[in-house]
Amino acid sequence: MVTKRRKRLSVLVCPGCSAVGTLRTIVYGMPDPETFDFEKYAVGGCCMNGQGVDPEVKCRICGWEGMREDE
């Protein structure tokens, strides 16, 4: 079985503003503000809709949220 590796977020282009390397993985829940890495991750809040409809990534420049699409 061959598995395809996903591209790193640092090389993906934001669909909202076309910036490269600005997408961050969204983490859901209540992070500890003293230890959470706000530069590496985006906070998605404590509630999720589920069923695969919650955004996976967020742009730190324009605020675009959506699903990760590797080209």
C-alpha positions in Angstrom: 0.0 0.0 0.0 1.4 3.4 -1.0 0.4 6.4 1.0 0.8 9.9 -0.3 2.4 12.4 2.0 0.7 15.7 2.6 2.6 18.9 1.8 3.7 21.0 4.7 1.5 24.0 5.6 4.5 26.3 5.0 4.4 25.7 1.2 0.6 25.9 0.7 -1.0 29.0 -0.7 -3.9 30.6 1.1 -7.1 30.6 -1.1 -8.2 33.9 0.5 -5.1 36.2 0.0 -2.7 34.0 -2.0 0.0 34.3 0.6 2.4 31.4 1.0 3.2 29.9 4.4 0.5 31.7 6.4 -1.9 28.7 7.0 -2.0 27.3 10.5 -3.7 24.1 11.8 -6.9 24.9 13.8 -6.9 23.3 17.2 -10.3 22.9 18.9 -10.8 23.1 22.7 -9.7 25.4 25.4 -5.9 25.9 25.2 -3.8 26.9 28.2 -2.7 30.5 27.3 0.6 30.1 29.1 1.8 27.0 27.1 -0.2 27.1 23.8 1.8 28.0 20.7 -0.4 30.7 19.1 2.2 31.2 16.3 2.1 27.6 15.2 -1.7 26.9 15.7 -5.0 28.7 15.4 -7.7 28.3 18.1 -11.0 27.1 16.8 -13.1 27.4 19.9 -14.5 24.7 22.2 -17.4 23.6 20.1 -17.2 21.5 16.9 -20.0 20.7 14.4 -18.5 17.3 13.5 -19.1 15.3 10.4 -16.1 16.7 8.7 -17.5 20.2 8.2 -15.3 22.1 10.7 -12.4 24.1 9.1 -9.0 22.5 9.4 -6.7 25.5 8.6 -6.8 29.3 9.1 -4.7 32.0 7.5 -3.0 34.3 10.0 -3.0 37.2 7.5 -6.5 37.4 6.1 -8.4 35.1 8.5 -9.6 32.7 5.8 -10.8 29.3 7.3 -11.4 26.1 5.4 -10.4 22.7 4.5 -6.8 21.8 3.7 -6.3 21.2 0.0 -3.0 19.8 -1.0 -2.2 20.5 -4.7 
